[in-house]
Amino acid sequence: ELSSRITYIIDDVSNRQYTNSNNRNPVNTYVHMARSTSLEELRHYKDEFGKESSTNRNTSNPYWIIYENPTHDVRDRLQGAFNLNIKLPYGLRIAGRAGMDFFWWTGTTFQNLGGMNDPTGRVSEFTDFFKSTTFEGNLIWNKEFGQFNIHAMAGASTNTRTDDRRTQTVIGLVEPGFIHISNSLEKITPEQNKYERKTNSVYGSLSIGWKNMLYIDGTFRNDWSSTLPIDNCSFAYPSIGTSFVFSELFGRNMKDAISFGKLRFSYAMVGNDTAPYRTGQYYFVGGQFNGAPFTGYNKVMNNTTLKPEITVSYEAGLEMKFFRERLSFDFTYYNSLTHNQIVSAYVTPTSGYERRYFNAGRIRNYGVELSVNAIPVKKSGFQWSMTYNFAKNNSMVESLLEEYDVSSLTLYSASNCSVNAEVGKPFGYIRGIGVVKNEKGQMIMNDGGDYFETEDNVGFGTVSPDWTLGFLNEFQYKGFTMSFLIDFKLGGIMYSNTYKKMMTNGMTTENYDGRIGYFLSKQIYNEGDDVLTN
C-alpha cells in the first residue's frame, strides 16, 4: 500500500511589518512622540526637496516609515509525504516514510533617500533556500494472546536540514524612489549564512495490555547529532510507563455515571542537541581595508566539549469522564530535572568574547496541569463545548558550573537589568539596580534631581507566571464551527524596554507629576515664598 500527499503554498507579502524597536516600525514612533503631537501635523512628511520632515530628535515620521520604506517578499513552500505499508505474515508490518519540506524565499527591502535614520538610503535583496528531508523505516508487530495484546516496534530514521540565506546590500542611492540593486555608485556588500545539520536515530517501543485495562509501555531511542562534538554526539533516552483503566471494573449502570477512568504513571528521559556551529570557533570574511581583505570572528565563544541536554521526568495523572463524556477532566503532576542544559551566558570582556555556551548544571521544573471539558448543550444538531486548561509550573536552579565554582550566569541584560540563572532561584530570575528609600518607603533624590541608586543589584523575581489559565468555548451547528479563546496569566516579572523609553521621553502619567504645578506657579519648587523667578 502506497500513499502520498503534496502541498504547495505561496506567500506574497508587501510591506511586511517591522517589529519591536526597529526604527522602521511605525508603532515604535509613539514611544518617542510627544503627547501633544497631532497625526494630522505629520501627514506632510516630505519637504520640497523630497526629504523627510515633521520629525523629532528621537524618531522618524511614521508616515515616512510607511510610504518611503516599502518591502516585498515571496515565499514558495513545498511539503510532501510518501508512505509505504507492507503486510507480512505473523502480524508483522513494514512501514516506510519519506518526508520533505522545502521553501524558496526571495525579497527586497528599501529605505528611500532623505530619511532621518538613513539619509543616504539603501536597497537590500535576499534569497533563502531551506530544505528538510526525513526518511524512516519501521518494523511493527501486533499480536493478541488470549487476554493479552502486544504492540512492538523497531525502526531507524535520518533527518537532514540545510539553509542557505544570501543578502546583497547597497547604500547611498543615486535616484530617490528607484527600487533596484543597481541604484548606487557604491560597491555591493554581500553576506551569506549557511548551515547544515543531520540527525540519525534508532528507536523501539513495546506495549503490553491485559484485558484492555492494564498496560505497560516502554520506549528506547538513541540519536547521533552532527551539532555536538564527535565524542558527545550520541545520546540515548528510555522511558517506561503504566496505566490502569479502572472503569473497566464497573458495571453497565455505573458507566452511565462514570464513563471512563484511568490512572497513569511514567518515567522518561528526553535528549536534546543544539544549533549548528556551536562547538568550534569560526571566522568570517569581514570585507576590505585599504584594498586588502580581512576576517572577523564570532563574538560568542563556542564550546568544544558541549554535551547533550538530558531531561529526566516523573509523571502521574488521573483522567476521568462522566455522564457519557459530557463532563471530563485530566489531571497531571510532573517533576523533571534537566542535566547539562545548554545556555548562552555573558563572560568577562577580557576574554575577547561577549558570551559563551555552557552546559548549566541541573535545573528542576515541577508543577500541575488540569484540563476540564464540559458539554452543557447538545441538542438538535447544536453543540456547545467548553474547555478549561490550568497550569502551574515551578522551576529551581539546583546547580550551575560547579567545576568553576559559578553559582550565577547572566542570560540577558539591558539597561541595568539582567535575566539570570542563579542557584537557589527560579530559572529566569530578574535583577537590576534599585532605588534607595526612606523609612516611609519614599524614594530619595539627590541635589541634581536623580534618584539614589542601590549599590548592589536588587532581586525582582522570576519571569515565569505563578499560573496560567485558558478558557475555550466552541459552538457547532450543522457543520459550522465558531470558537473563541481567553488566556490568563497571573504573576511573573517583566522588564519593558518600551516603558523605559517612554519614561525617558516623558510619555507616561508618572512623568506628569509636578508639571502642572510648575507651569502655573511663579515660584521655584522647594524654595521659600520670598524667592521668585524672574
C-alpha positions in Angstrom: 0.0 0.0 0.0 1.5 3.3 -1.1 0.1 6.8 -0.3 1.3 10.3 -0.7 0.4 13.9 0.0 1.9 17.0 -1.6 1.1 20.6 -0.6 2.2 23.8 -2.3 1.9 27.2 -0.5 2.8 30.6 -1.9 3.0 33.7 0.3 3.2 37.0 -1.5 3.7 39.8 1.1 4.0 43.6 0.5 5.2 45.9 3.3 5.8 43.2 5.9 5.7 44.9 9.4 8.9 45.6 11.2 8.7 44.8 14.9 10.0 45.9 18.4 12.3 48.9 18.5 13.3 48.7 14.8 13.5 52.3 13.5 11.3 51.2 10.6 8.5 50.1 12.8 5.9 53.0 12.7 4.4 51.9 16.0 7.8 52.5 17.7 7.5 56.2 16.9 4.7 56.5 19.5 7.2 55.7 22.2 9.1 58.9 21.4 6.3 61.1 20.1 5.1 64.0 22.4 1.6 63.6 23.6 0.7 66.9 22.2 1.6 65.9 18.6 -1.3 65.5 16.2 -1.1 62.9 13.5 -2.5 65.5 11.2 0.6 67.6 11.6 2.7 64.6 10.4 0.9 63.9 7.2 3.1 66.2 5.2 6.1 64.0 5.8 8.3 65.3 2.8 9.6 68.8 2.2 10.0 70.4 -1.2 13.4 68.6 -1.7 11.8 65.1 -1.1 13.5 64.8 2.3 11.8 63.6 5.5 10.1 66.4 7.5 8.0 66.7 10.7 10.3 64.7 12.8 11.8 65.0 16.3 15.3 64.2 17.5 14.5 60.6 18.5 12.4 59.1 15.7 11.2 59.3 12.2 7.9 60.5 10.9 5.6 57.4 10.9 4.2 58.4 7.5 7.7 58.5 6.1 8.3 55.0 7.5 5.1 53.6 6.0 5.3 55.2 2.5 9.1 55.5 1.9 10.3 52.2 3.2 8.5 49.5 1.2 9.3 45.8 1.3 8.2 42.9 -0.8 8.9 39.2 -0.5 7.6 35.9 -2.0 7.9 32.5 -0.4 7.2 29.3 -2.2 6.8 26.3 0.1 6.6 22.6 -1.0 5.7 19.9 1.5 5.4 16.2 0.8 5.0 12.9 2.5 5.2 9.4 0.9 4.1 6.4 3.0 4.6 2.7 2.3 2.9 -0.1 4.2 3.7 -3.8 3.6 1.8 -6.5 5.4 3.8 -9.6 6.4 2.8 -12.9 8.0 2.6 -13.5 11.8 1.2 -10.0 12.4 4.3 -8.2 11.1 4.2 -5.0 9.1 6.8 -2.8 7.5 6.1 1.0 7.4 8.3 3.3 5.5 8.0 7.1 5.2 9.8 9.8 3.2 9.0 13.4 4.0 10.2 16.7 2.7 9.8 20.4 3.5 11.3 22.9 1.1 10.9 26.7 0.7 12.4 29.3 -1.6 12.1 32.8 -0.2 13.1 36.0 -2.1 12.6 39.6 -1.1 13.6 43.3 -1.3 13.8 45.9 1.4 14.1 49.6 0.6 14.9 52.8 2.5 14.4 55.9 0.5 16.9 58.7 0.1 16.4 61.6 2.6 15.2 59.8 5.7 16.3 60.9 9.2 17.6 57.4 10.2 19.3 56.7 6.9 19.8 59.9 5.0 21.6 58.2 2.0 19.1 55.4 1.6 19.7 51.7 0.8 18.4 48.7 -1.1 18.8 45.1 0.1 17.8 41.9 -1.7 17.8 38.4 -0.2 17.3 34.8 -1.2 16.7 32.0 1.3 16.6 28.3 0.4 15.6 25.9 3.2 15.4 22.1 2.8 14.5 19.4 5.3 14.3 15.7 4.4 13.3 12.8 6.6 13.5 9.0 5.9 12.4 6.4 8.3 11.6 2.7 8.3 9.8 0.7 11.0 9.1 -2.9 11.6 5.8 -3.3 13.6 4.4 -6.4 15.3 0.8 -6.6 16.7 -0.4 -9.8 18.3 -3.1 -11.0 20.7 -2.5 -13.9 23.1 -5.8 -14.6 24.8 -6.4 -11.7 27.2 -3.1 -10.1 26.3 -2.3 -7.8 23.4 1.2 -6.8 22.3 2.4 -4.0 20.2 6.1 -3.8 19.3 8.0 -1.5 17.0 11.6 -1.1 16.0 12.9 1.5 13.5 15.5 3.9 12.3 15.4 7.4 10.8 17.6 10.1 9.4 16.8 13.8 9.1 18.8 16.4 7.2 18.2 20.2 7.3 20.0 22.9 5.4 19.5 26.6 5.0 21.3 29.0 2.7 20.5 32.7 3.0 22.2 35.2 0.8 21.9 39.0 1.1 23.3 41.8 -1.0 23.0 45.5 0.0 23.9 48.8 -1.5 23.9 52.2 0.4 24.0 55.7 -1.0 21.2 55.9 -3.5 21.5 57.8 -6.7 17.9 58.2 -7.7 15.2 58.5 -4.9 12.3 56.1 -5.1 14.0 53.8 -7.6 14.0 50.3 -6.1 16.8 48.4 -7.8 20.1 47.0 -6.6 22.0 49.0 -9.2 20.7 52.3 -7.8 24.0 53.3 -6.2 27.6 54.2 -7.0 28.9 52.2 -4.0 30.0 48.6 -4.1 27.5 45.8 -3.3 28.0 44.4 0.2 27.3 40.6 0.1 26.5 38.3 3.0 25.9 34.6 3.2 24.7 32.5 6.1 24.6 28.8 5.6 24.1 25.8 7.8 23.6 22.1 7.6 22.7 19.6 10.3 21.9 15.9 10.4 20.4 13.6 13.0 20.4 9.8 12.8 18.3 7.7 15.1 17.4 4.2 16.1 14.4 3.6 18.3 11.9 1.0 19.6 8.8 0.5 21.7 6.9 -2.2 23.4 3.4 -2.1 24.8 1.7 -4.9 26.6 -2.0 -4.7 27.5 -4.2 -7.0 29.6 -8.0 -7.1 29.3 -7.9 -3.6 27.8 -7.4 -2.5 31.4 -3.8 -2.7 32.4 -1.0 -1.5 30.2 2.8 -1.4 30.5 4.7 0.7 27.9 8.4 1.1 27.3 10.5 3.0 24.7 14.1 3.5 23.8 15.8 5.9 21.4 19.4 6.8 20.5 20.3 9.8 18.5 23.5 10.8 16.8 23.6 14.6 16.2 26.0 16.5 13.9 25.7 19.6 16.0 27.5 18.1 19.0 31.2 17.2 19.4 32.1 13.8 18.0 32.7 12.4 21.5 29.3 13.5 22.8 27.2 13.3 19.7 25.5 10.0 20.7 22.8 10.1 23.4 20.2 7.6 24.5 17.0 8.1 26.4 14.5 5.4 27.5 11.0 5.7 29.1 8.7 3.4 30.9 5.1 3.8 32.0 2.0 2.0 33.2 -1.7 2.8 33.1 -4.8 1.3 34.7 -8.2 1.8 33.2 -10.2 1.1 36.4 -13.5 1.9 34.8 -13.4 -1.5 33.1 -14.2 -2.9 36.5 -17.6 -1.0 36.6 -20.9 -2.5 35.6 -23.1 -1.0 32.9 -25.2 1.1 35.3 -22.1 2.5 36.9 -20.7 3.5 33.5 -23.6 5.8 32.8 -22.3 8.0 35.6 -18.5 7.3 35.2 -17.9 6.6 31.6 -14.1 6.3 31.8 -11.4 6.4 34.5 -7.6 5.9 34.1 -4.6 6.2 36.4 -1.2 6.6 34.8 2.5 6.8 35.9 5.6 7.2 33.9 9.3 7.8 34.0 11.1 9.2 30.9 14.3 10.6 29.7 14.5 13.0 26.8 17.6 14.1 25.0 18.3 17.4 23.1 21.1 18.7 21.0 21.9 22.3 20.0 22.0 24.6 16.9 24.8 24.1 14.4 28.3 25.5 14.7 28.4 26.0 18.5 31.3 23.5 19.2 34.2 25.3 17.4 35.3 28.8 16.6 34.9 30.0 13.1 35.8 33.2 11.1 34.0 35.2 8.5 35.2 37.5 5.7 34.5 41.0 7.0 35.3 43.0 3.9 38.3 45.0 2.8 40.6 47.6 4.4 42.8 49.6 2.1 42.2 47.1 -0.6 43.1 44.1 1.5 40.5 41.6 2.7 40.1 41.0 6.4 38.3 38.4 8.6 36.5 38.6 11.8 35.4 36.1 14.5 32.2 35.3 16.2 31.7 37.3 19.4 30.2 34.2 21.1 32.7 31.7 22.4 31.7 28.2 21.3 32.3 25.1 23.5 34.3 22.2 22.1 33.1 19.9 24.9 29.4 20.7 24.7 27.2 17.8 25.9 23.6 17.0 25.0 20.8 18.1 27.3 19.1 15.3 29.2 15.8 15.7 31.0 14.6 13.1 33.5 10.9 13.3 34.3 8.4 11.6 36.5 4.7 12.0 35.9 1.4 10.8 37.5 -2.0 11.5 36.1 -5.7 10.8 36.5 -8.2 11.0 33.7 -12.0 10.7 34.2 -15.1 11.1 32.1 -18.7 11.4 33.4 -22.2 11.1 32.1 -21.3 9.6 28.7 -18.4 12.0 28.3 -20.5 15.2 28.8 -18.0 16.1 31.6 -14.4 15.1 31.9 -11.1 16.1 33.4 -7.4 15.2 33.0 -5.0 16.0 35.9 -1.2 15.7 35.7 1.6 16.1 38.2 5.1 16.2 36.9 8.6 16.6 38.2 11.5 16.9 35.8 15.3 17.6 36.2 17.3 18.8 33.2 21.0 18.0 33.3 23.5 19.9 31.2 21.0 22.5 29.9 22.7 24.4 27.1 22.7 28.2 27.7 24.4 31.2 26.4 25.7 33.5 29.1 27.9 36.6 29.4 31.6 36.3 30.1 34.2 38.9 31.0 35.2 41.1 28.1 38.9 40.5 28.8 38.3 37.0 27.2 37.8 38.7 23.8 34.2 37.5 23.7 30.8 38.7 24.8 29.1 35.4 25.6 29.9 31.7 25.8 27.9 28.5 25.6 27.8 26.4 28.7 26.2 23.2 30.0 24.5 24.7 33.0 24.3 22.0 35.7 20.8 20.9 37.0 17.5 22.8 36.6 14.3 21.4 38.0 10.7 22.0 36.9 7.7 20.7 38.7 4.0 21.5 38.7 0.5 20.5 37.8 -1.8 20.7 34.8 -5.5 20.4 34.8 -7.9 20.2 31.8 -11.6 20.3 32.3 -14.1 19.7 29.4 -17.8 20.1 29.5 -20.7 20.0 27.0 -23.5 22.0 28.5 -25.8 21.8 25.4 -26.0 19.0 22.9 -29.3 19.0 21.0 -30.8 19.1 17.5 -27.5 19.4 15.7 -26.2 22.1 18.0 -23.4 21.6 20.5 -21.7 24.0 22.9 -18.5 22.7 24.5 -16.1 24.4 27.0 -12.5 23.6 27.9 -10.5 25.0 30.8 -6.8 24.5 30.9 -4.9 25.4 34.1 -1.2 25.1 34.6 1.2 25.9 37.4 5.0 25.4 36.9 7.7 26.0 39.4 11.4 26.0 38.5 14.6 25.9 40.5 18.2 26.1 39.6 19.9 23.4 41.7 23.5 23.8 40.3 25.4 25.5 37.6 29.1 25.3 36.8 30.3 23.5 39.9 33.8 22.9 38.4 34.3 26.6 38.1 32.5 27.4 41.4 30.0 29.5 39.5 26.5 30.0 41.1 25.1 32.6 38.7 25.0 33.2 34.9 23.6 36.2 33.2 21.5 35.1 30.3 20.5 38.5 29.0 20.9 42.1 30.1 19.7 45.6 29.0 19.5 49.0 30.7 20.9 47.9 34.1 18.5 44.9 34.2 19.5 41.3 33.7 17.9 37.9 33.4 19.8 35.2 35.2 20.2 31.5 36.0 21.1 31.6 39.8 21.5 28.7 42.2 18.6 28.6 44.6 16.4 30.8 42.5 13.8 30.1 39.7 15.2 30.0 36.2 15.0 33.4 34.6 15.5 35.4 37.8 15.5 39.2 37.1 17.9 41.5 38.9 18.5 45.2 38.5 19.5 48.5 40.1 17.2 49.6 42.9 16.3 53.0 44.4 17.2 54.0 48.0 14.1 54.7 50.0 13.5 56.2 53.5 11.6 54.6 56.3 8.3 55.7 54.8 9.0 53.9 51.5 9.6 57.2 49.6 12.4 57.3 47.0 15.3 59.6 47.9 16.7 62.1 45.4 20.0 63.9 45.3 20.6 67.6 44.6 20.6 67.0 40.9 17.1 65.6 40.9 18.2 62.0 40.3 17.3 59.0 42.5 19.9 57.5 44.8 20.7 54.0 43.4 21.4 50.9 45.5 25.0 49.7 45.4 24.0 46.1 44.7 21.6 44.6 42.2 18.1 44.0 43.6 16.2 40.8 43.0 12.8 41.5 41.5 11.5 38.0 40.8 11.1 35.4 38.1 9.8 35.9 34.5 7.6 32.8 34.9 3.9 33.4 35.8 2.5 31.9 39.0 -0.1 30.1 37.0 -1.9 30.2 33.6 -5.5 29.6 32.6 -7.1 29.1 29.2 -10.8 29.2 28.6 -12.1 27.9 25.2 -15.7 28.0 24.1 -16.7 26.2 20.9 -20.1 26.2 19.1 -21.0 23.7 16.4 -24.2 23.7 14.3 -24.7 21.6 11.2 -21.1 21.5 10.0 -20.3 25.1 11.1 -17.9 25.8 14.0 -17.2 29.0 15.9 -14.9 29.3 18.8 -13.1 31.9 21.0 -10.3 31.6 23.5 -9.4 33.6 26.6 -6.0 33.3 28.2 -5.0 34.4 31.7 -1.5 34.8 33.2 -1.0 35.7 36.8 2.3 36.8 38.4 5.7 36.9 36.9 8.0 39.9 36.4 8.5 41.6 33.1 11.0 44.3 32.1 9.6 46.6 29.5 12.1 48.4 27.4 9.2 50.3 25.7 8.1 51.7 29.1 11.7 52.6 29.9 11.9 54.6 26.7 8.6 56.3 27.4 9.8 57.2 30.9 13.0 58.7 29.4 11.0 60.7 26.9 8.4 61.9 29.5 5.5 60.0 27.9 3.9 58.3 30.9 1.5 59.5 33.6 4.3 59.2 36.1 6.2 61.9 34.3 3.1 64.2 34.7 3.6 64.7 38.4 4.7 68.3 39.2 4.4 69.6 35.6 1.1 71.5 36.0 2.1 73.0 39.4 5.4 74.1 37.9 3.9 75.9 34.9 1.1 77.5 36.9 3.5 78.7 39.7 6.0 81.6 39.5 8.0 80.0 42.3 10.8 77.5 42.2 9.9 74.3 44.0 11.4 73.7 47.4 12.4 77.4 47.8 10.8 79.9 50.1 7.9 82.1 49.1 10.1 85.2 49.0 12.4 83.7 46.3 10.7 84.1 43.0 11.8 83.6 39.4 12.3 86.5 37.1 
